[in-house]
Amino acid sequence: MKISSLSELRAQAVADALQQKLATDKLIVQTEGAGSMEPAASCSSTPTTSKSELEQCHRKNRRIEIHIQLGQSEKLAKS
């Protein structure tokens, strides 16, 4: 049994929301969680680092990246 990381759960939640919002059968969403393997910010604490400074740094790593690829004959309709 695989235990999903927080980043994988976050990615899947965004994918589910996109599929629900766009409501199309043609949307294929693939998700991937990078977690601590690909941090956007390196957060290290020192004796002088405050809790709020460390939390602010960790927020930079709580992100999602979305890559959208449309087929040549497909167009994304505006809603």
LOZA-509257 format. One line per field, with one value per residue (C-alpha): x, y, z; residue in three letters; residue number from 1. Coordinates in pm, 1 decimal, always signed. Layout:
px c(X	...)
py c(Y	...)
pz c(Z	...)
rest c(ALA	...)
nr c(NUM	...)
END
This chain:
px c(+0.0	+138.8	+113.8	+61.2	+272.1	+114.8	+236.1	+71.3	-255.3	-235.2	-171.7	-462.8	-697.4	-615.5	-661.6	-999.8	-1107.6	-1000.5	-1189.9	-1501.7	-1481.8	-1420.0	-1657.1	-1525.0	-1442.3	-1150.8	-949.7	-668.4	-498.7	-182.2	-53.6	+281.1	+396.6	+756.1	+748.6	+1088.1	+1265.8	+1223.0	+1193.0	+1140.9	+1313.0	+1576.5	+1453.8	+1697.2	+1663.1	+1928.9	+1906.1	+1808.2	+1541.7	+1194.7	+903.3	+726.6	+1036.9	+1063.3	+691.0	+717.2	+998.8	+802.6	+505.7	+717.8	+736.0	+359.0	+292.0	+154.5	+276.4	+31.1	+136.0	-141.4	-97.5	-368.6	-383.1	-348.6	-718.5	-842.5	-919.5	-981.8	-1319.8	-1350.2	-1622.3)
py c(+0.0	+335.1	+624.1	+948.9	+1245.4	+1577.7	+1716.5	+1428.7	+1487.5	+1860.9	+1791.5	+1547.4	+1794.4	+2057.5	+1803.9	+1700.9	+2065.5	+2132.0	+1831.5	+1931.9	+2297.7	+2228.3	+1928.3	+1772.7	+1414.3	+1530.8	+1663.5	+1431.3	+1532.2	+1371.2	+1453.4	+1422.6	+1519.7	+1636.6	+1719.6	+1772.6	+1637.2	+1967.6	+2252.1	+2605.9	+2741.8	+2598.5	+2643.7	+2595.0	+2711.2	+2867.0	+2971.5	+3321.4	+3208.0	+3289.4	+3051.9	+3298.5	+3332.3	+2956.4	+2925.1	+3196.2	+3004.0	+2676.8	+2847.5	+2887.8	+2509.9	+2465.9	+2528.5	+2362.3	+2387.5	+2341.0	+2253.9	+2258.6	+2099.5	+2120.1	+1910.8	+2102.0	+2071.1	+2139.5	+2480.6	+2575.3	+2743.7	+3043.5	+3024.4)
pz c(+0.0	-103.0	+137.8	-52.1	+39.5	+119.1	-214.7	-403.2	-218.7	-295.5	-665.4	-683.9	-513.7	-776.5	-1057.2	-918.2	-893.9	-1254.5	-1382.9	-1191.0	-1296.6	-1665.7	-1678.7	-1998.3	-2088.9	-2303.0	-2010.3	-1907.9	-1586.7	-1460.8	-1117.0	-950.2	-605.9	-576.0	-206.9	-52.1	-362.5	-549.9	-299.1	-427.7	-118.6	+108.2	+463.3	+743.7	+1097.1	+1312.7	+1675.9	+1558.3	+1307.8	+1430.6	+1391.6	+1159.0	+937.7	+905.5	+833.2	+566.9	+400.1	+410.7	+241.0	-73.7	-98.0	-71.2	-433.8	-739.1	-1094.6	-1377.8	-1730.6	-1989.2	-2327.6	-2590.3	-2903.9	-3230.1	-3311.9	-2958.4	-2816.7	-2457.8	-2425.1	-2196.4	-1936.0)
rest c(MET	LYS	ILE	SER	SER	LEU	SER	GLU	LEU	ARG	ALA	GLN	ALA	VAL	ALA	ASP	ALA	LEU	GLN	GLN	LYS	LEU	ALA	THR	ASP	LYS	LEU	ILE	VAL	GLN	THR	GLU	GLY	ALA	GLY	SER	MET	GLU	PRO	ALA	ALA	SER	CYS	SER	SER	THR	PRO	THR	THR	SER	LYS	SER	GLU	LEU	GLU	GLN	CYS	HIS	ARG	LYS	ASN	ARG	ARG	ILE	GLU	ILE	HIS	ILE	GLN	LEU	GLY	GLN	SER	GLU	LYS	LEU	ALA	LYS	SER)
nr c(1	2	3	4	5	6	7	8	9	10	11	12	13	14	15	16	17	18	19	20	21	22	23	24	25	26	27	28	29	30	31	32	33	34	35	36	37	38	39	40	41	42	43	44	45	46	47	48	49	50	51	52	53	54	55	56	57	58	59	60	61	62	63	64	65	66	67	68	69	70	71	72	73	74	75	76	77	78	79)
END
